[in-house]
Amino acid sequence: MDIKIECSNFKIFLKDPIKNKEIEFKVVDIDQLVIPPIQREISESLVEKLKESIEEIGFIDPIDVVLNKEGKYEVINGQHRLQAATILNITKIPVFVFPYEYRDYVLLLNIEKIPTLRDKAHQAFSIFNEYLQNNPNLKEYLLDKKIEEAYYITLGIIIDKYQDKKFPGYAFERILKKVDFFLDLELKDAIIEREKRADILLKAKEVLNQKYEELGVSNSLVKQVIISKAFQNIYGRNVRNISDDFYTFFDKLIKEIPKLNITEEDLI
């Protein structure tokens, strides 16, 4: 990157070699930093490791931020480093200040830790909800560059809005890829549709849990086996695409699960 230094007020800028965007490097007071709601949830184990690293070698990896309308620096990559610094009572943090338009893209690609399905759902619903509040007439499908999969929004409603933190999203993920896509609806209408889909998934969870308890097993991964076998009974093996819509599919699935005959061979 090119480097430009403004000596009058000691600003340092790096220039992105691809887009020629200027990225400012500076040190800011920790109380100027805020965590936006679309960040992933904190991993305490990662914070502890980062705290130990900072104590050993110092704070050498700047946090990525954007300057928001309130004059605060939103953390788009580095919330765990910030949490570690807070615990250590560090008062000043080195940061890279990115152009604001980079905000959602960097948040989506944030790989500070490998995101779980729950992380992705939380982030997707937070992004969706932010756009819903600020631009309710935006079509949902226009969020496809900011949200990796549409079904993450539906799962996010269950996990965040309905507070079902133990929802077995992993069991449904493969089939959701086939039936839950971005909607050609304005966000103010899409949220209603998403909540209906979330309600259907909760009904499917109830039926799934009943079958799981009936089997008397203790491995939660069996739930994925149950869903997979029900899908195969309805559509056959190795089916990539199905013509049924979301509601037709889940109506068939909910009816099929109680009828399943799960053998030991299926569980191997």
C-alpha positions in Angstrom: 0.0 0.0 0.0 1.0 3.6 -0.6 1.5 5.7 2.6 0.6 9.3 3.0 1.5 11.3 6.1 -0.1 14.6 7.0 2.4 16.2 9.3 0.2 19.1 10.4 -2.1 16.9 12.5 -0.1 13.7 12.4 -2.4 11.6 10.3 -1.2 8.5 8.6 -3.1 7.1 5.5 -2.6 3.9 3.7 -3.9 3.6 0.1 -5.6 0.4 -1.0 -3.7 -0.6 -4.2 -6.9 -2.1 -5.9 -9.6 0.6 -5.3 -7.3 3.5 -4.3 -9.3 4.0 -1.1 -7.6 5.7 1.8 -7.4 3.9 5.1 -6.4 5.9 8.1 -4.2 4.6 10.8 -4.5 6.2 14.2 -4.6 5.5 18.0 -7.9 6.3 19.6 -9.3 6.3 23.2 -11.0 3.0 23.9 -14.3 4.8 25.0 -14.6 6.0 21.4 -15.1 2.4 20.2 -18.5 0.8 19.9 -19.6 -2.7 18.9 -22.4 -2.7 16.3 -25.3 -5.2 16.8 -24.4 -7.2 13.7 -21.1 -8.5 15.2 -21.0 -12.1 16.3 -21.4 -13.1 20.0 -18.2 -13.0 22.1 -16.2 -16.2 22.6 -14.8 -16.1 26.1 -12.1 -18.6 25.3 -10.8 -16.5 22.4 -10.8 -13.4 24.6 -8.7 -15.1 27.2 -6.2 -16.2 24.6 -6.0 -12.7 23.2 -5.6 -11.2 26.6 -2.6 -13.5 27.3 -1.1 -12.6 23.9 -1.5 -8.9 24.6 0.2 -9.3 28.0 3.0 -11.2 26.4 3.8 -9.1 23.2 1.6 -6.0 23.4 -1.3 -4.8 21.2 0.3 -5.2 17.8 -2.8 -6.0 15.7 -4.9 -2.8 15.0 -8.7 -3.1 15.1 -10.7 -2.4 11.9 -13.3 0.4 12.4 -15.5 2.8 10.5 -16.6 6.2 11.7 -20.4 6.3 12.2 -22.8 9.2 12.2 -22.6 9.6 15.9 -18.9 10.2 15.7 -18.0 6.9 17.3 -15.8 4.2 15.8 -17.7 1.0 15.0 -15.6 -2.1 15.3 -16.0 -4.2 12.1 -13.2 -6.6 12.8 -11.7 -7.0 16.3 -14.4 -7.1 18.9 -12.5 -9.9 20.8 -9.3 -7.8 20.8 -11.3 -4.9 22.2 -12.8 -7.1 24.9 -9.4 -8.3 25.9 -8.0 -4.8 26.0 -11.0 -3.7 28.1 -10.3 -6.4 30.7 -6.6 -5.3 30.7 -7.7 -1.7 31.3 -6.0 -0.5 28.2 -7.1 3.1 27.4 -5.8 3.6 23.9 -6.2 1.3 20.9 -4.5 1.3 17.4 -7.1 1.2 14.6 -7.5 1.2 10.9 -10.3 3.5 9.8 -12.0 2.1 6.7 -14.5 4.0 4.4 -18.0 3.5 5.9 -19.2 1.7 2.7 -16.9 -1.2 3.6 -18.7 -1.8 6.9 -21.1 -4.6 6.0 -18.7 -6.4 3.7 -15.9 -6.6 6.3 -18.4 -7.7 9.0 -19.6 -10.5 6.7 -16.0 -11.7 6.0 -14.8 -11.3 9.6 -12.9 -14.5 10.3 -11.6 -13.7 13.8 -13.0 -17.1 14.7 -14.6 -19.7 12.4 -18.3 -18.8 12.6 -20.9 -21.4 13.7 -24.3 -21.6 12.2 -25.6 -19.8 15.2 -23.1 -17.0 14.6 -24.1 -16.7 11.0 -27.8 -16.6 11.9 -27.3 -14.0 14.5 -25.3 -11.8 12.1 -27.7 -12.2 9.2 -30.8 -11.3 11.3 -28.9 -8.3 12.8 -28.1 -7.0 9.2 -31.6 -7.7 8.1 -33.1 -5.9 11.1 -30.8 -2.9 10.7 -31.9 -2.5 7.0 -35.5 -3.1 8.1 -35.3 -0.1 10.5 -33.5 2.2 8.1 -35.0 1.2 4.7 -38.2 -0.9 5.1 -39.1 -0.6 1.4 -35.8 -2.3 0.3 -36.4 -5.6 -1.4 -35.0 -8.5 0.6 -33.1 -10.0 -2.3 -30.9 -6.9 -2.5 -29.3 -8.1 0.7 -27.8 -11.1 -1.0 -24.3 -9.5 -1.2 -24.4 -8.8 2.6 -26.0 -12.0 3.9 -24.5 -15.3 2.7 -27.7 -17.4 2.8 -31.3 -16.4 3.1 -32.2 -19.1 5.5 -29.8 -17.6 8.0 -32.4 -14.8 8.5 -35.1 -17.3 9.3 -32.8 -19.1 11.8 -31.8 -15.7 13.2 -35.4 -14.9 14.0 -35.7 -18.2 16.0 -32.4 -17.7 17.8 -32.4 -14.0 18.5 -36.0 -12.8 18.4 -37.7 -15.9 19.8 -34.7 -16.6 22.0 -34.5 -20.3 21.1 -30.8 -20.6 21.6 -30.8 -24.4 21.4 -32.7 -24.7 18.1 -31.0 -27.6 16.2 -30.4 -25.5 13.0 -27.6 -28.0 12.0 -30.3 -30.7 11.5 -32.3 -28.5 9.1 -29.5 -26.7 7.3 -29.1 -29.0 4.3 -32.8 -28.9 3.5 -33.2 -25.2 4.1 -30.6 -24.7 1.3 -33.2 -26.2 -1.0 -36.3 -24.3 0.0 -35.5 -21.0 1.8 -34.3 -18.4 -0.6 -34.1 -14.5 -0.7 -37.6 -13.0 -1.2 -38.9 -10.6 -3.7 -40.6 -8.7 -0.9 -39.9 -5.4 0.7 -38.3 -5.8 4.1 -41.4 -4.6 6.0 -43.3 -7.5 4.4 -40.4 -9.9 4.3 -40.2 -9.8 8.2 -43.8 -11.1 8.4 -43.0 -13.9 5.9 -39.8 -14.8 7.8 -41.6 -15.0 11.1 -44.2 -17.4 9.5 -41.3 -19.6 8.3 -39.7 -19.5 11.7 -43.0 -20.7 13.2 -43.1 -23.6 10.8 -39.5 -24.5 11.7 -40.4 -24.5 15.4 -43.3 -26.9 14.7 -40.9 -29.1 12.8 -38.5 -29.0 15.8 -41.3 -30.3 18.1 -42.0 -33.3 15.8 -38.2 -33.9 15.5 -37.7 -33.8 19.2 -40.5 -36.3 19.8 -39.0 -38.8 17.4 -35.6 -38.2 18.9 -36.9 -39.0 22.4 -38.8 -42.0 21.1 -35.4 -43.4 19.8 -33.9 -43.1 23.3 -30.5 -42.0 22.1 -28.2 -39.3 23.5 -26.3 -38.2 20.4 -27.9 -35.0 19.2 -26.4 -35.6 15.7 -29.1 -38.2 15.3 -31.5 -35.4 14.7 -29.7 -34.7 11.4 -30.1 -38.4 10.5 -33.8 -38.2 11.2 -34.3 -35.2 9.0 -32.1 -36.7 6.2 -34.1 -40.0 6.3 -37.4 -38.2 6.2 -36.2 -36.2 3.2 -35.1 -39.3 1.4 -38.4 -41.0 2.0 -40.2 -38.1 0.5 -38.0 -37.3 -2.5 -35.5 -40.1 -2.8 -31.7 -40.1 -2.6 -29.2 -37.6 -4.1 -31.9 -35.1 -5.0 -30.3 -31.6 -5.5 -33.4 -29.5 -6.2 -37.0 -29.9 -5.4 -40.0 -28.2 -6.9 -42.1 -27.8 -3.7 -42.2 -24.5 -2.0 -41.2 -23.9 1.6 -44.6 -24.6 3.1 -45.4 -27.6 1.0 -42.0 -29.1 1.8 -42.3 -28.7 5.5 -45.9 -29.9 5.6 -44.6 -33.2 4.0 -41.6 -33.3 6.4 -43.7 -32.8 9.5 -46.1 -35.6 8.5 -43.2 -37.9 7.5 -41.1 -37.7 10.6 -43.5 -39.5 13.0 -43.8 -42.4 10.6 -40.1 -43.0 10.3 -38.6 -46.4 11.1 -35.1 -45.6 12.2 -32.8 -48.7 12.4 -29.3 -49.1 14.0 -27.9 -49.1 10.5 -29.3 -45.7 9.9 -27.4 -44.4 12.9 -24.0 -45.8 11.9 
